[in-house]
Amino acid sequence: MDKMGENNSNIEYQFKNLAARGFGFLIVKRILLQIILTGSNLILVRLLVPENFGQFTILQSLTSILWILGDFGIGRALVQSIKKPTREIIQTIFLLQVVLGIIIAGIGCLLAPYFLSFYRLEAPSLLFALQLLFVSQIFVNITSISSNMLERDMKYKYISFAEILGLFTTQGVTIFFAFSGMGVGSFIIGTVVGRIVLCIIYFLMYPIPFGFTRKLNGLKKIIQFGISSQVGILFSALNTTFIPLYLGKFPGAGNWSGFESVAFVTFSWGVAVTIIALSSILDQICFSFLSRLQHNKVTSQRVFILMMRLLAITTFFAGGVTTALAPELIRTIYTPEWLPANHALRFAVIQMVSIAFTSLALNALLAFGETKFYRNILILIAVVQWIFIFPLVFYFGFLGVVMSSTITSTLSLFSYIKLKKYFTIPLIQTIGIPFFAASFISIILFVLVSNYAIDSIGKLIFIVLVSFVVYSIILLMFLKKELFEYIIIAKKVLRQ
């Protein structure tokens, strides 16, 4: 038993060193990506109208449908595999991705005129732009192998550099052409250029040797895992993709056009997703590390609870503040033109908080090889959402989309019941105090803004900072030990 305990301690020590380094790079990446994304969007909402955002979302959704159907989920399988894939397997997967990309791009280009005709977007320039968007997805397929192998090796430094430069290129080109009056075309040009640049960067960081071999030991297992997990992702992604396509053609109640309705929904999700910025980092680390630790349940439990508590501390506060100050945030930071998305934003915040916690659990289950549960829960969510979405859109317009997504996102909380198969999670002890503290702050803020007008960014920042100080004091009163533990981890991250 002493030997086993010593082994667990060594593994945990190695994890903490790797986690500190990886977490540091991912935190820096997340901050810089958010600065680039938020800053560029603040410029774009002043250069373009909501209709342009809605049009691009629909065009992007059209290209996504075919690519989702052609994805075998091999990327996650490469990361999850305990044994490192051989050179021959990587070569074959790369060749498969390229050939598949060319076939789907060809089909997409042929169908593009019919897609545009259905949505009455028949301008010749848009036809060329949509076809270009289909072709550019080939670069995404090429990029995926290098990026997944870098993630498998936990080389987050390279991943961070590539994604920051890729997004900077995409948004910079988009803004340039938006200034030139390109409208929706500016999004497409920016996306295409960004994909090409990202592909080049990743390929230089992790070159994939060309070739093909018949020695494919281990490929069958990788493809089986990929396809099994991809079925659930397929339903979830198709669900997300079809929502703007449905809403763009059938806007439901209200006086908004289909394109504007799509823009308001996309906007609410885009703003709400910023409150769970830490979630994407924890998901990435959770899947990578638990895949390596899947046979060590004791360390896996400690790692998961640590991540869950950290997620609760950050996400509940951000979600509570955003919900209470939704109209003020939109009016002062964005423009009054986006105020119709006010209530949609509040529903989207609840949805994103739910997604943050369930995504962490689902990534843990996927790391343990629970592909069938992962697939089934995502299928269930997709099916139930479409049961709600038709009547809700009919009565509430675009708000019905976010309402249905919020209701169905809670279904994935069943993942925590499944996770008991591997370890126990003391739920109240882990997330209880951050939840009640954030709820108290949000209620105070809601009452405050009902009686006091916030008409400037300065006032908004001041109120948020005061709320953060009060929230921190409450946490220090009850979670002093845990917070000091996070400070120690933060110091390690800075040293790394």
N, C-alpha and C positions, 0 to 999 in steps of 0.2 A: 504493500500500500504506500510505503514511503517513497518507493521508486516511482510509482505511478504519480504521486503528488509532485515529486521533483520534476518529472517529465512534463506535467501540466504547467508547472511554474515556468519551465524553460520555454515552452510553446507560447505561453502568455507573454513572456518577456519579449520574445521575437515578434509576436503580434504587435505589441505596443510600439516597438521601434519602427516596424514597417508601417503601422497605422499612423504614427506621428508624422512620418515623412510623406506618406500618401495623402493623409488628411490635410497637411499643410499646402501641398500643391493644389489639391482640389478646392480648398477654401479660397486660395488666391485666384484660381481659375474662375470660380463661381462669382467672386466679387467683381473681377474685371469684366466677365461676360455680362453681368447685370448692369454695370455702368455703361458698357457699350450699347446694350439692348435698350435700356431705359432712355439713355441720352439720345440715341438715334430715333427712337419712337416719338419722343417729345418734339423732335424736329419734323418728322414725317406727318404727324397729326396736324401740323400747321401748314404743311405743303399740299397735302392730299385730303380728299373728302372721305367720309365713311364708306361711300359706295365703292371707291377704289380698293379699300381694304377687303370689302366683301367679295369683289370680283376676283381678287388674287386668291383668297381663301378657296373659292369654288374651283378655280383653275388648278390650284395645288391639290385639292381633294380629288379632282379627276385623274391627275397623274398618279396619285397615291394608290388608287383602287387596283390598278394592274400590278403595281410593284408589290403591294401587300400579298396579292395572290401568288406572286412568283418568288416569295421569300421562304426558304426552307428552315429558317431559324438556326442556321449553322453557326452564326457568330457567337451566340450564347453557349452553344454546345462546346465550342473551342475553349471558352473561358472556364466552363464547368468541369471539363475533363480533367481527371487527376493526373493522368499521364500526358506529357507534352506531345502534341501531334507531330508526326514525322515530317520531314521535308517533302516527301512524296505526297502525303495527304494534303498538305498546305497547297502544293502546286495544283493538285487535282481540283480542290475546292475553289481555288482562284480561277482556274479555267472554266469551271462550271458557272461561277458568278458572272464572268465576262460574257459567255455565250448566252446565258439566260437574260442578261441585261440587254444585249443586242436584239434578241427576239422580242422582248416585251416593248422595247423602244419602237421597234418597227410596227407592232400592233397598235401602239398608242398613237403613232403618227397617222396611221390610216383611219383611226376612229376619231381623231381630233375634230374634223369638220362637223361630224354629227353631234359631238359633245357641245360645241359652240352654238350650233343651230338650235339645240334643245333649250339653251339658256339665252337665246337671242343675243349672242355676242359674236356676230359674224364678220367683224372687221378683219381684213386680210392680215394686218399687223398682228392681231391677236392669234390668228391661226398659226403664223410662223412662231410666235412666242410660245404657244402651247406645245408645239412640236419640239421646239428647242428645249423646253422644260422636260419633256419625255426623254430626249436624248441625253440630257445632262445627268439623269439618274444613273446612267451607266457608270459615271465617275463615283457615285455613292457606293455602288456595288464593289468597285475596285478598292475603294477606301476601306470598306468594312473589314476585310481580312486583316490588313495591317493594323487597324485600330483595335480590333479584338485581340490580336496576338500581343500587342503592347499592354492592353488591359490585363490579359492573362499573366503577363510577367510583372504586373503591378508597376509599370513605368509611367506613373501619373504625370511626371515632369514633362515628358514628351507629348502626352495626350493633352495636357493643359496648354502647352505652347501652340499646338496645332489648332485646337478649337478656338482659342483667343484670336489668333491671326486669321482663321477662316471666317469667324463672325465679323471681325473688323473689316475685312475685305467686302463681305456681303453687304453690310449696312452702309459702308462708305460709298460703294458703287450705287446702291439704291438711292441714297440721298442726292448724289450727283445728278442722276437722271431724273429724279423728282424735281430738282431745281430747274432742269431743262424742259419741264412740262410733259414728261412721258406718261404720267398717270400710272395706271396699273402695270404698264410695261417696265417701269423702273424696278418694281419688285422682282420681275422675272429676270431681267438682266443681272441684277445684283445676286440673285440666287444661283444662276448659272455660273457666273464668274467665281463666286465663293466656293462652289462645289469643285470646280477645276483646281483652284488654288489649294484647297484642303486635300484633294487627292494627291497632288504633287508633293505636298509636305509630308503626308503620311507615308507615301511610297519611298521617299528619301530616308525617312526614319526607320522603316521596317520594309526593306525591299523584298518582294515576293519573286523568287526565281521562276522563270517560265519553264514549262515542261509538263509531261504527263507520264504516269507509270501505272502498271497493273498491280503493283505491290501495295494493296490498300488495306492492310491489317489495321483494324481500329476505325476505319471510315464508317462502317455500317453502324457502329454504336453511336458515333457522333451524329450521323444523319437521323437515327431513330430518336435520340434525345431532342434534336433540333425540330423535327417535324411534330413530335408529340407536344412540345411546349409551344410551338408556333401556331397550332390550331386554336388555342385559347387567345393568343396575341392577335391572330387573324380576325377572330370575331370581334375583339375589342377595338382593333384598328379600323375594321370595316364599319363598325358602329360609329366611331368618331368621325370617319370620313364621310359617311352617308348623311350625317346630321346637317352639315352645311349645304350639301347637295339637295336634300329635301327642303330645308328652310329657304334656300335660294329660289326654289321654284314655287313653293307654297308657304308664303310668309305667315299665314294665319291671321289672327285678330290684330287690329292696329292699323295705323296709316303709313307704316314704313314699307319701303320696297323690299323685295327679296334680298337684294345685295346689302342694303342697310341693316336688315335684320341679322344677316350673317355677320356683318361687321360688329354689331353690338355684342353678340354672343362671343365672338372671337376676342373682342376687347376685354370683356368681363373675365374670361378664362385667362387671358394673357396677364392681366393685372393681378388676379388672384394667385396665379402660380408663383409669383415672386415671394409670397409669404412662406412657401415651402422650399425655398432655395436650398436649404440644408438637406432636404429630403433626397434630392438627386445624388448628392455626395455620399450620404449614408447608404443609399441603395447600392451604389456602385461598390463601395467598400464591403458592405454586408455580403453581397453575392460573391465577390472575389475571395474574401477571407474565409467565409463559411464554407465555400467550395473546397478550400484547402484544409479546413478544420472539421469537415463533415463527420469524421469518425471520433471526434473528441467533444462529447456533448457538454462536459463541464465548462470548458473554455468557451464553447459556442454560446452557452447560456449567458455567461458573464458579458461577452462581447455584445450580444443582442440587447440585453437590458441596459447596458451603458448607452448604446445608440438610441434606444427608445426613450430613455429619460432626457437625453440631450435634445432629441426631436421635440419632445413635449415642452421643454423649457422655452425653446425658440418659436415653435409653430403656434402654440396657443396664444402667446402675447401678440404676435404679428397678425394672427387671424382676428382676435378680439378688437384690436385697434382699427383694422381695415373695415370690419363690419360696422363699428360705431361711427366711423368718420367717412363712410363711402361717398356721400354727396360732396363733402368738402374736399376730399382727395381728388375727385374727378374735376370739380370746378376750378380749383387752384393750380393743380399740377398739369392736368390735361386742358381741355377747353370745355365750355358749357355745351358744345355740340355733341358731347358724348354722355351727357346727363341722363338720357333715356335708358342707359345701361346701369343705372344706380341700383335698382333692386336685383338685377341679374348678377351684379358684382357680389352682393351679399350672399346670395345662394351659392355662387361659385366659390366663395371663401369656405363655406361649410363643406362643400364637396372636396375642395383641395386638402383641407385638414384631414378628412376621412381617408382620402387617397394616400396622403403621406404615411399614415400609420399602417394601412393595409398593404401598401407597396413594400414597406420594410419587411412585413411578415411573409408576403408572397415571394420576395427575393430570397429569404431564408429557406422557405420550403423548396424553392427551385434549386437552391444550392444543395439541399439534401436529396435531390432527385425526384421530388414530388410533382412530376410533370402532369400527371393525370388530374390531380386536384387543381393545379394551376390552370390547366385547360378548362376544366369544368366550371370553375368559379367565374372565369372571364366570359364563358358562353352564357352562363346564367344571367350575369349582369347585362349583357348585350340584349338578350331576349326580353328580360323584364323591362329594360329601358324603353324598348319600342312599344311595349304594351301601354306604357304611360305617355309616351311622347305624342302620339296622335291626338288624344283628347286634350292634353294640356296645351299643345300648340294651337289647336282649334279655338280654345277659350282665352288663352293668355298671349298668343303670338310668340315672339322670340323668347320671352321670359319662360314659357313652358318648356323649352329645351333645357335650360339650366335647372329648372325645378325637377324635371324627370331625372337628369344626371345626378342631382344631389340625393334624391330618394334612393336610387339604385346603387349609388356608390357605397352605401352603408352595408350592402349585402356581403361585400368582401371582408367584413369584420369576422366572418366565419373562419377566416384563415387563422385566427388566433386560437380557435378551438382545435383546429388541425395541428397547430404547432405544439400543443400539449403532448403529442406523441413523442416529441424529442426533448422538451424541457418545460418547466413550469415558469410562468411569468406572474409575479405579484403586481397585478394591474394597478390597484389603488395606490400602493406604495410607490410605484414607478411614475405615474402621471397625475395622481390626484391633486397634489398641491399646486403644480403649475396650472392645471385646469381651473381650479377654484380661484386662484389669484388673478388669472387672465379674465375670467368671467366677471369678477368684482371690478376690475379696471374698465372693462368694456361697458358695463352698466353705468358707471360714473361718467364716462365720456359721452354716452348716449344722452344722458340727462343734461350734461353741460352744453352740448351743441344744440340741444333743443331750446335753450334759453340764451345762448351766446353765439353771435355770428362770427364765423371764422372766414374772413374775406381776404386773407393774404397768406403767402407761403411761410412768412416769418411766424405768424401766429400758429399755423399748423405744426411747424417744426417744434416750436416751444411746447405745445400741448403734448406732442408725442414724446419729447424728451422728459418732461415731468412724469408722464405715465410710465416711462421706462424706469425712472429712478424709484418710483413707488413700487413697481413690480419687483425690482431688484431687492429692495428692502424686505418685502414680504418673503421672497425666496431665501434671503439670508437668514431670516428668523427661523425657517423650518428646514432648509436644505444646506446648511452651512458646510457640512462635511463634503457633500457631493460637489458643491460649487468650487471648493478649494481643489478638489480632485481634477476638475475641468481646467482650472487655472494652471495646475502642474502640467497637464497634457498640452495646454496652449503654449507654455514655455518651451516644452520639448519641440513643438511644431515650429516655433520661431527659431530655435537653435538649429533645427534641421534646414 
